[in-house]
Amino acid sequence: MKRLLIALLATVGLVAGLTLSGAPAAMAETASNGYPYCASASSAPDGDGWGWENSKSCVVRGSKADPATGGGTTPPASTPVAAHGQLHVCGTGICDVHGAKVQLRGASSMWLNWATQPYAENATALAWMRDNWHLQVIRAAMGVEPDGAYLSDPAESRAQVEAVIDSAVKAGVYVIVDFHAHEAHKEQPQAVAFFADLAKRYGSLPNVIWEDWNEPLQVSWNDVLKPYHQAVVSAIRANDPDNIIVLGTPTWSQDVDVAAANPVSGSNLMYTLHFYSCSHGQALRDKADAALRAGLPIFVTEWGATNADGGLDGRVCSGEAQNWIDWMKGNNLSWSAWKLDVGTDASNLLSPGAPVTGGWDGYLHGHASFVVANMK
C-alpha cells in the first residue's frame, strides 16, 4: 500500500524529497516515465542513461534515457510500466496503480540455462517486442534442477535473471522472475534464499512479478505445496510488501481448483495455470472456472498452441488456442506464451538466424504468428 500511495501522489507531483520508504533522498524529482532522476551521472556506469540508487532504477538527467530530452526509440512515457505503474490483485485478475483492470500479455524465455541466444536478456530486443508485438511482460524462466542451471551454477543463473530484470526496467515492461522447477519442495532453502536476495535488491521496482514454482508435479497441495509457498512468500514479503507473487499449483500447474479450496494467506497473491491447446481444452477450463468462482486470482504464466511437450511434432492447434485466448480475455487473465527461442518444436517463437536484438518480422516460427497476433 505504501508504494501504491506514493505512486498515486507522484502523479500529482507531491512526493518530492521522498524515497519509497518515505525517507529524505537526493533523487526526489521523478521523470515523466515514472522513474526518479539519479543524483549523479556516475550512477549509470554503462553510459546508457540508466542507473541504480538505493536498489531503485533511476534516470540520468539529460541522458538518452531521459524523456525530457526525447531519448530512446519510443518516448519512455508510453511504456507499459509508465502507463500502469504498481500492479495489484483485484478480484481474480490484475489492476494498475489507477485502479483500472490490466491484462498483461507477453512471452516467456526458454529455460535460461538452455536458451540458444540471450534474447530475453537483451534490452533492445525487449524494446522491439514492446513496440512491434505490444509485449507488456517478459518471463525469465530460470532453470533450477538440470545440470548447468541454478543448483549447479547459481552465480550464472542469478546473472541471467538480473540481466532480464535490468533490461525490462530499461524497456519499461514487466518481468516475471520464475523459479523454473518441478521439485522445488526439495530445494526450499535455496528457493527461500534466492527470492529473499532478489526481493531485497529489486523489490522496490514496480516492474517485478515473482513466480515461486513453475510446475509442481502431482504432489499434495496441503502437505507440500502450501507450506513451501508460505515459506517463500514470507521471505519475499520481508523485503517486498506488495509486488505480485504467483504460486504454482499441482499437476504441472493445472489443479487451480485444488488450490482454491485452501489458498495461501496474504495479499497480492495469484496462482499459476498452464495449458497447451493440443493437449488441454474445456475440461481444464472447467477446473479453472471453478477456481475463479471461488475467487482465486489466476495468472497464465505459460501456454502454447501446441502439445504439452512443447510441440515436438510441429503441430499448432490454433482453433482450441483461440478458445483459450477468448476465455482469458473474458476473465481478464494475464498471460505469457512459451517460448522466446530458436528450435524445431512448434512452441519456439523464432526461426534460425533471428538476431539477438529483435527485428523478427521474417523469423516467426511455429505458433508465433498466433501468439503475436493475440499480443497486439
C-alpha positions in Angstrom: 0.0 0.0 0.0 2.9 2.3 0.8 4.3 2.2 -2.8 0.8 2.4 -4.2 0.1 5.6 -2.2 3.5 7.1 -3.2 2.9 6.3 -6.9 -0.5 8.0 -6.7 1.0 11.0 -5.1 3.7 11.1 -7.7 1.2 11.5 -10.4 0.2 14.9 -8.9 3.8 15.8 -8.1 3.6 15.6 -4.3 6.5 13.2 -3.4 9.5 15.5 -4.0 12.2 14.6 -1.4 10.9 11.1 -0.6 12.2 7.6 -1.3 9.9 4.6 -1.4 10.4 4.2 2.3 9.4 7.8 2.9 12.8 9.0 4.0 14.6 12.1 2.6 16.6 11.4 -0.5 18.7 13.2 -3.1 16.8 11.7 -6.1 13.4 13.3 -5.3 12.2 14.5 -8.7 10.5 11.9 -10.9 10.9 11.9 -14.7 7.8 11.6 -16.8 8.5 7.8 -17.4 7.8 7.2 -13.7 11.4 6.7 -12.6 13.4 9.1 -10.4 16.3 11.1 -11.6 19.7 9.9 -10.5 21.6 12.0 -8.1 24.6 12.0 -10.4 25.7 10.7 -13.9 28.1 8.3 -12.2 25.0 6.2 -11.2 24.8 4.9 -14.8 28.3 3.5 -15.5 27.3 1.8 -18.7 26.6 5.2 -20.2 23.1 4.4 -21.5 21.4 6.8 -19.1 20.0 4.3 -16.6 21.4 3.7 -13.1 20.7 2.3 -9.7 20.4 4.1 -6.4 19.1 2.7 -3.2 18.1 -0.5 -5.1 15.9 1.5 -7.4 16.3 2.3 -11.1 16.9 5.9 -11.9 17.4 8.1 -15.0 20.3 10.4 -15.5 19.1 13.9 -16.3 19.8 14.9 -19.9 20.8 11.3 -21.0 19.3 9.4 -23.8 17.1 7.6 -21.3 15.7 10.9 -20.0 12.2 11.5 -21.6 12.7 15.3 -21.2 15.5 15.1 -23.9 13.5 12.7 -26.2 15.9 9.8 -25.8 15.2 6.3 -27.0 13.3 4.9 -30.0 9.9 5.4 -28.2 9.0 8.1 -25.7 9.5 6.3 -22.4 6.3 7.6 -21.1 4.4 5.3 -23.4 5.8 2.1 -21.9 3.6 -0.4 -20.1 5.2 0.3 -16.7 4.9 4.1 -17.2 1.2 3.7 -18.1 0.2 1.2 -15.4 2.8 1.6 -12.6 2.5 -0.6 -9.5 0.2 -3.5 -10.1 -2.1 -5.2 -7.6 -4.5 -8.1 -7.4 -8.2 -7.1 -7.8 -10.8 -9.8 -7.8 -9.4 -12.7 -9.8 -7.2 -10.5 -12.1 -4.8 -7.5 -12.0 -5.4 -3.8 -11.7 -3.0 -1.0 -12.2 -2.0 2.0 -10.0 -5.1 3.9 -11.2 -7.4 1.0 -10.3 -8.1 0.1 -14.0 -8.1 -3.6 -15.0 -5.0 -4.8 -16.8 -4.5 -7.9 -18.9 -0.7 -8.3 -19.3 0.3 -10.2 -22.5 3.8 -11.3 -23.3 6.3 -14.1 -23.7 8.4 -16.4 -21.6 12.1 -17.1 -22.2 13.4 -20.5 -22.8 15.0 -22.1 -19.7 17.7 -19.5 -19.4 20.4 -22.2 -19.0 19.3 -23.8 -22.3 18.5 -20.7 -24.4 20.3 -20.7 -27.8 20.8 -16.9 -27.5 20.2 -14.3 -24.7 17.0 -13.0 -26.4 15.2 -12.2 -23.1 18.2 -10.6 -21.6 18.6 -8.0 -24.4 17.1 -4.6 -23.7 17.0 -3.7 -27.4 15.0 -6.9 -28.2 12.6 -6.2 -25.3 12.0 -2.7 -26.6 11.5 -4.0 -30.1 8.9 -6.6 -28.9 7.2 -3.8 -26.9 6.9 -1.6 -29.9 6.2 -4.2 -32.6 4.5 -7.0 -30.7 3.0 -4.8 -28.0 4.6 -7.1 -25.4 4.0 -5.9 -21.9 5.6 -8.6 -19.8 8.6 -10.9 -20.2 9.1 -14.1 -18.1 12.6 -15.0 -17.0 12.4 -18.8 -16.8 15.4 -19.6 -14.6 16.1 -23.4 -14.8 16.8 -24.9 -11.4 17.4 -28.6 -11.4 19.2 -29.6 -14.6 22.9 -29.6 -15.0 24.1 -26.0 -15.6 21.0 -24.5 -14.0 20.6 -22.7 -10.7 21.6 -25.6 -8.3 24.8 -26.3 -10.1 25.7 -22.7 -11.2 23.8 -20.2 -9.0 26.0 -17.3 -9.9 25.5 -17.6 -13.6 21.7 -18.2 -13.2 21.3 -15.1 -11.0 23.3 -13.1 -13.5 21.0 -14.2 -16.3 17.9 -13.3 -14.3 19.3 -10.0 -13.2 20.1 -9.2 -16.9 16.4 -9.8 -17.8 15.2 -7.6 -14.9 17.6 -4.8 -15.8 16.6 -4.9 -19.5 12.9 -5.0 -18.6 13.4 -1.9 -16.5 15.1 -0.1 -19.4 12.4 -1.2 -21.8 9.6 -0.2 -19.3 8.0 -3.7 -19.3 7.0 -6.0 -16.5 9.1 -9.1 -15.7 8.2 -12.4 -14.1 11.0 -13.9 -12.1 10.3 -17.6 -12.5 11.9 -20.4 -10.3 11.5 -22.8 -13.2 11.5 -26.1 -11.2 9.4 -29.3 -10.9 10.5 -30.4 -7.5 11.2 -27.1 -5.7 10.0 -28.5 -2.4 13.3 -30.4 -2.3 15.1 -27.1 -2.8 13.1 -25.0 -0.4 16.2 -23.5 1.4 17.7 -22.5 -1.9 14.4 -21.0 -3.2 13.9 -19.0 0.0 17.5 -17.6 -0.2 17.1 -16.8 -3.9 13.9 -14.9 -3.5 14.9 -13.2 -0.3 18.1 -11.8 -2.0 16.3 -10.6 -5.2 13.4 -9.1 -3.2 15.8 -7.1 -1.1 17.6 -5.7 -4.2 14.7 -5.5 -6.7 11.5 -5.5 -4.6 11.2 -1.7 -4.8 10.7 -1.8 -8.5 7.1 -1.7 -9.9 8.2 -4.0 -12.8 8.8 -7.2 -10.9 6.4 -10.1 -10.5 7.6 -13.2 -8.6 6.7 -16.8 -9.6 8.0 -19.1 -6.9 7.5 -22.6 -8.5 6.9 -23.1 -12.2 5.2 -26.5 -12.5 4.9 -28.7 -9.4 4.3 -32.4 -10.1 1.4 -34.4 -8.7 2.1 -33.6 -5.1 -0.1 -32.7 -2.2 -1.3 -29.1 -2.1 -1.9 -29.1 1.7 1.1 -31.1 2.8 3.8 -30.0 0.2 3.0 -27.0 -1.9 1.2 -24.7 0.5 4.0 -25.0 3.2 6.6 -24.3 0.5 4.7 -21.2 -0.8 4.2 -19.9 2.8 8.0 -20.0 3.3 8.9 -18.3 0.1 6.1 -15.7 0.4 7.4 -14.8 3.9 10.9 -14.4 2.5 9.7 -12.1 -0.3 7.4 -10.1 2.0 10.2 -9.4 4.4 11.7 -7.0 1.8 8.9 -6.5 -0.8 5.5 -5.9 0.8 3.4 -5.5 -2.3 4.6 -6.9 -5.7 2.5 -9.7 -7.1 3.6 -13.3 -6.3 2.4 -16.1 -8.5 2.2 -19.6 -6.8 2.5 -22.9 -8.7 -0.4 -25.4 -8.5 -0.4 -29.2 -8.5 -0.1 -31.4 -11.6 2.1 -29.1 -13.8 0.1 -26.0 -12.6 -3.3 -27.2 -13.7 -5.1 -28.0 -10.4 -6.1 -24.5 -9.6 -9.4 -25.7 -8.2 -7.4 -27.7 -5.5 -5.5 -24.5 -4.5 -8.8 -22.6 -4.4 -10.1 -24.9 -1.6 -7.2 -23.9 0.7 -5.4 -20.8 -0.6 -2.3 -19.2 1.0 -3.0 -16.3 3.3 -1.6 -12.9 2.2 -2.1 -10.0 -0.2 -1.3 -9.7 -3.9 -1.1 -13.5 -4.4 -2.1 -15.2 -7.6 -2.0 -18.8 -8.8 -0.5 -20.4 -11.9 -2.5 -22.0 -14.7 -0.6 -23.6 -17.6 -2.2 -25.0 -20.8 -1.2 -26.3 -24.2 -4.1 -26.2 -26.6 -3.4 -29.5 -28.5 -3.5 -31.3 -25.1 -5.8 -29.2 -22.9 -9.3 -28.0 -23.6 -12.7 -27.4 -22.0 -12.1 -29.8 -19.1 -9.2 -27.7 -17.9 -11.1 -24.5 -18.4 -13.9 -26.0 -16.2 -11.4 -26.6 -13.4 -10.2 -23.0 -13.8 -13.8 -21.7 -13.9 -14.4 -23.4 -10.6 -11.4 -21.7 -9.1 -12.4 -18.3 -10.4 -15.9 -18.8 -8.9 -14.2 -19.4 -5.6 -12.4 -16.1 -6.0 -8.9 -17.5 -6.8 -6.7 -14.9 -8.7 -5.1 -16.7 -11.7 -2.1 -15.8 -14.0 -1.4 -18.0 -17.0 2.4 -17.7 -16.9 2.9 -20.3 -19.6 0.9 -21.6 -22.5 1.2 -22.8 -26.1 -0.9 -23.5 -29.1 0.9 -26.9 -29.2 1.1 -30.2 -27.5 2.1 -30.2 -23.9 5.6 -31.4 -24.8 6.2 -28.1 -26.4 5.2 -29.1 -29.9 7.8 -31.7 -30.8 5.5 -32.9 -33.6 5.3 -29.4 -35.1 1.5 -29.3 -34.8 -0.3 -26.0 -33.9 -3.9 -26.2 -32.6 -5.0 -22.6 -33.2 -8.7 -23.3 -33.0 -8.6 -24.5 -29.4 -5.9 -21.9 -28.6 -8.4 -19.2 -29.7 -10.9 -20.7 -27.3 -8.3 -20.2 -24.6 -7.5 -16.7 -25.7 -11.1 -15.7 -25.7 -11.5 -17.3 -22.2 -8.5 -15.4 -20.8 -9.7 -12.1 -22.3 -13.2 -12.6 -20.9 -11.8 -13.3 -17.4 -9.1 -10.5 -17.6 -6.4 -13.1 -17.0 -2.8 -12.1 -17.9 -0.5 -14.4 -19.8 2.9 -15.1 -21.2 3.4 -17.6 -24.1 6.1 -20.3 -24.2 8.9 -19.6 -25.5 11.3 -17.0 -26.9 13.9 -19.1 -28.6 15.0 -20.9 -31.8 14.3 -24.5 -32.3 12.3 -27.1 -34.3 9.4 -27.6 -31.9 6.3 -25.6 -32.5 6.4 -23.6 -29.3 9.6 -21.8 -30.3 8.7 -18.3 -31.4 11.8 -17.8 -33.6 13.4 -19.5 -36.6 17.2 -19.9 -37.2 19.1 -16.7 -37.8 16.9 -14.5 -35.7 19.2 -11.7 -34.4 19.5 -11.2 -30.6 18.4 -7.6 -30.8 14.9 -8.0 -32.4 13.7 -7.3 -35.9 12.0 -10.6 -36.2 9.2 -10.0 -38.7 10.8 -12.5 -41.0 11.7 -15.0 -38.3 8.4 -16.2 -36.8 8.2 -19.9 -36.2 5.6 -22.5 -35.1 2.8 -20.9 -33.1 4.5 -17.5 -33.2 2.1 -15.8 -35.7 -0.8 -16.8 -33.5 0.9 -15.6 -30.3 2.0 -12.3 -31.7 -1.4 -11.6 -33.3 -3.1 -12.0 -29.9 -0.5 -10.0 -28.1 -1.4 -6.9 -30.0 
